[in-house]
Amino acid sequence: MADRDVDLFVIGAGSGGVRAARVAAGYGARVMIAEEYRVGGTCVIRGCVPKKLMVYASRFGEEFEDAAGFGWTVPQPTFHWPSLTANLAREVTRLEAAYTNTLDKWGVTLAKSRAVFEDAHTVRLTETGETVSAETILIATGGWPHYGPDIPGLEHVISSNETFHLPELPKRILIQGGGYIAVEFACIFAGLGSEVTLVYRGHNILRGFDDDVREHLRNEMQMRGITVTCGHTVTAVDKAGDEFVTHLSDGSTVTTDKVMFAIGRRPNIMGLGLENVGCHIAEHGGIHVDEYSRTSVMNIYAVGDVTHRINLTPVAIREGHAFADTLYGGKPTRVDHANVPTAVFTEPEIGVVGLTEAEAREQCEKLDVYKTTFRPMKATLSGRDTRTFFKLLVDGVTDRVVGCHLMGPDAGELIQVVGIAVKMGATKADFDATMAVHPTAAEELVTLREKAMSYGRAAAE
Ligand SMILES: Cc1cc2nc3c(=O)[nH]c(=O)nc-3n(C[C@H](O)[C@H](O)[C@H](O)COP(=O)(O)OP(=O)(O)OC[C@H]3O[C@@H](n4cnc5c(N)ncnc54)[C@H](O)[C@@H]3O)c2cc1C
């Protein structure tokens, strides 16, 4: 081991890579990390963080309108896009410095370069041509936006990466995609005042989420003026002066100032030199790993989006930490990927943990469904036409809550806490035994008495 340059070489200083590097270094490993763009990775530089700040920005418009019902007179507010993007850029730079300092503090050597494999123990830094040998190599290169088939005019299309740097707020934007990034940006742009058209090839947005949530979100988005077009794809994009004319598969066209695709992200393995080491790639395109994040090559590991397990920041961080604990801390640690709570920062916000109703019906012999939809209290005076939606899925045999789906203000915050209960195996009786907090929306979670539906044996009875 001593004749290698470092004990651990990490490729990619994003959520998973930074955590793995600093924890491994904390255990005494000699660690080097390479980053080809900016330290912090997708989450910090062009994902969760700047997006959430944009979400905040996009919500003020409704807040100003709602204030009237509470007696406030707000002068006609105006929005200045360059102020928002400049402030975002400043915050991202601050965070990047914080991440860089952390690496420095733990004695991790940072190489500002792309790194590619030469062989299973050697990487080449493309900036300098220097090679570094390592006992262990961790691939933490994340994911990259996928643009789909090579249609005419694809060069005019932007991804979420570019949205943070647009010189001005597009008056009209077409977004293709139906996943969480597509719907979040649709709501962000609509909230900031853009005219938004969302085009999705499937029958409804948010594939993989609970059907009630998908339907409810679509209605709410449409109520906020977003045009949601399902069952179509973009076939071509023409540039016409400063505008873009997008052709859809039904022959119709939509003219906008920007066209964005958010149709999925692919594991970032292109050009990494994996052919030089022979890591097995799984069918979904991610690097195949075992439960300790080890690839098919004994000394090479992979964590985060590049493994295409659950593509979320906390998961990448947990996998990076578990890797370092396992290899350098003497604590073999597997990451439990079950019941990962997650949020979608749309308007209204979504918080989800556990199974969808369709999944629960397949997995539970007996299933009880509790759901409620109601007008949030704030809307009584603001007059806003919006509904909160809560759903609990309960295993009818064990009484365990196997799924919770929330849509309404702060659903992302709520689901973090509900996630603890679900992870602990809480039953519906535990929810019912918990005293309500009044007056809140969350109290509905512990006062759901009437079953909306029972499946399985109960349905047959
Ligand atoms: C718009 C958007 C919004 C999101 N919102 C959320 C959210 O709200 N909540 C959530 O949990 N997740 C969110 N995500 C997902 C989250 O950002 C990722 O799951 C997370 O960043 C994955 O971490 P990672 O370590 O696997 O990869 P990344 O954070 O992507 O880091 C990979 C790093 O590797 C670098 N790299 C790649 N190849 C090389 C190479 N050969 N040499 C050197 N460096 C290389 C890249 O430049 C990058 O910095 C969002 C993603 C996007 C795009």
The ligand as an SDF file (V2000), in Angstrom:
LIG
                    3D

 53 58  0  0  0  0  0  0  0  0999 V2000
  -31.8410   20.8290  -10.7420 C   0  0  0  0  0  0  0  0  0  0  0  0
  -31.6170   19.7770   -9.6910 C   0  0  0  0  0  0  0  0  0  0  0  0
  -32.2860   19.8550   -8.5090 C   0  0  0  0  0  0  0  0  0  0  0  0
  -32.0870   18.9020   -7.5170 C   0  0  0  0  0  0  0  0  0  0  0  0
  -32.7700   19.0130   -6.3560 N   0  0  0  0  0  0  0  0  0  0  0  0
  -32.5900   18.1070   -5.3780 C   0  0  0  0  0  0  0  0  0  0  0  0
  -33.2640   18.2360   -4.1360 C   0  0  0  0  0  0  0  0  0  0  0  0
  -34.0640   19.1560   -3.9410 O   0  0  0  0  0  0  0  0  0  0  0  0
  -33.0090   17.3120   -3.1680 N   0  0  0  0  0  0  0  0  0  0  0  0
  -32.1300   16.2780   -3.3570 C   0  0  0  0  0  0  0  0  0  0  0  0
  -31.9180   15.4900   -2.4410 O   0  0  0  0  0  0  0  0  0  0  0  0
  -31.4860   16.1350   -4.5350 N   0  0  0  0  0  0  0  0  0  0  0  0
  -31.6930   17.0190   -5.5370 C   0  0  0  0  0  0  0  0  0  0  0  0
  -31.0090   16.8840   -6.7260 N   0  0  0  0  0  0  0  0  0  0  0  0
  -30.1400   15.7020   -6.9190 C   0  0  0  0  0  0  0  0  0  0  0  0
  -28.7760   15.9120   -6.2550 C   0  0  0  0  0  0  0  0  0  0  0  0
  -28.2070   17.1090   -6.7070 O   0  0  0  0  0  0  0  0  0  0  0  0
  -27.8730   14.7310   -6.5660 C   0  0  0  0  0  0  0  0  0  0  0  0
  -28.5330   13.5400   -6.1840 O   0  0  0  0  0  0  0  0  0  0  0  0
  -26.5490   14.8040   -5.8250 C   0  0  0  0  0  0  0  0  0  0  0  0
  -25.8760   15.9900   -6.1280 O   0  0  0  0  0  0  0  0  0  0  0  0
  -25.6890   13.5910   -6.1830 C   0  0  0  0  0  0  0  0  0  0  0  0
  -24.4410   13.7080   -5.5770 O   0  0  0  0  0  0  0  0  0  0  0  0
  -23.1820   12.9500   -6.2200 P   0  0  0  0  0  0  0  0  0  0  0  0
  -22.0790   13.0850   -5.2260 O   0  0  0  0  0  0  0  0  0  0  0  0
  -23.5690   11.6130   -6.6740 O   0  0  0  0  0  0  0  0  0  0  0  0
  -22.8320   13.7640   -7.5370 O   0  0  0  0  0  0  0  0  0  0  0  0
  -22.6470   15.2970   -7.8240 P   0  0  0  0  0  0  0  0  0  0  0  0
  -23.1010   16.1400   -6.7010 O   0  0  0  0  0  0  0  0  0  0  0  0
  -23.2590   15.5310   -9.1550 O   0  0  0  0  0  0  0  0  0  0  0  0
  -21.0770   15.4770   -7.9290 O   0  0  0  0  0  0  0  0  0  0  0  0
  -20.3210   14.9120   -8.9650 C   0  0  0  0  0  0  0  0  0  0  0  0
  -19.1130   15.8010   -9.2000 C   0  0  0  0  0  0  0  0  0  0  0  0
  -18.1690   15.1040   -9.9800 O   0  0  0  0  0  0  0  0  0  0  0  0
  -17.5790   16.0010  -10.8820 C   0  0  0  0  0  0  0  0  0  0  0  0
  -17.0070   15.1770  -11.9510 N   0  0  0  0  0  0  0  0  0  0  0  0
  -17.6670   14.4170  -12.8490 C   0  0  0  0  0  0  0  0  0  0  0  0
  -16.7950   13.7190  -13.6040 N   0  0  0  0  0  0  0  0  0  0  0  0
  -15.5490   14.0520  -13.1660 C   0  0  0  0  0  0  0  0  0  0  0  0
  -14.2440   13.6400  -13.5420 C   0  0  0  0  0  0  0  0  0  0  0  0
  -14.0280   12.7220  -14.4920 N   0  0  0  0  0  0  0  0  0  0  0  0
  -13.1860   14.1960  -12.9050 N   0  0  0  0  0  0  0  0  0  0  0  0
  -13.3730   15.1170  -11.9250 C   0  0  0  0  0  0  0  0  0  0  0  0
  -14.5960   15.5290  -11.5300 N   0  0  0  0  0  0  0  0  0  0  0  0
  -15.6730   14.9870  -12.1320 C   0  0  0  0  0  0  0  0  0  0  0  0
  -18.7140   16.9060  -11.2950 C   0  0  0  0  0  0  0  0  0  0  0  0
  -18.2430   18.1220  -11.8210 O   0  0  0  0  0  0  0  0  0  0  0  0
  -19.4490   17.0710   -9.9720 C   0  0  0  0  0  0  0  0  0  0  0  0
  -18.9730   18.1860   -9.2590 O   0  0  0  0  0  0  0  0  0  0  0  0
  -31.1720   17.8400   -7.7350 C   0  0  0  0  0  0  0  0  0  0  0  0
  -30.4860   17.7440   -8.9390 C   0  0  0  0  0  0  0  0  0  0  0  0
  -30.7040   18.7040   -9.9210 C   0  0  0  0  0  0  0  0  0  0  0  0
  -29.9640   18.5990  -11.2190 C   0  0  0  0  0  0  0  0  0  0  0  0
  1  2  1  0
  2  3  1  0
  2 52  2  0
  3  4  2  0
  4  5  1  0
  4 50  1  0
  5  6  2  0
  6  7  1  0
  6 13  1  0
  7  8  2  0
  7  9  1  0
  9 10  1  0
 10 11  2  0
 10 12  1  0
 12 13  2  0
 13 14  1  0
 14 15  1  0
 14 50  1  0
 15 16  1  0
 16 17  1  0
 16 18  1  0
 18 19  1  0
 18 20  1  0
 20 21  1  0
 20 22  1  0
 22 23  1  0
 23 24  1  0
 24 25  2  0
 24 26  1  0
 24 27  1  0
 27 28  1  0
 28 29  2  0
 28 30  1  0
 28 31  1  0
 31 32  1  0
 32 33  1  0
 33 34  1  0
 33 48  1  0
 34 35  1  0
 35 36  1  0
 35 46  1  0
 36 37  1  0
 36 45  1  0
 37 38  2  0
 38 39  1  0
 39 40  1  0
 39 45  2  0
 40 41  1  0
 40 42  2  0
 42 43  1  0
 43 44  2  0
 44 45  1  0
 46 47  1  0
 46 48  1  0
 48 49  1  0
 50 51  2  0
 51 52  1  0
 52 53  1  0
M  END
$$$$
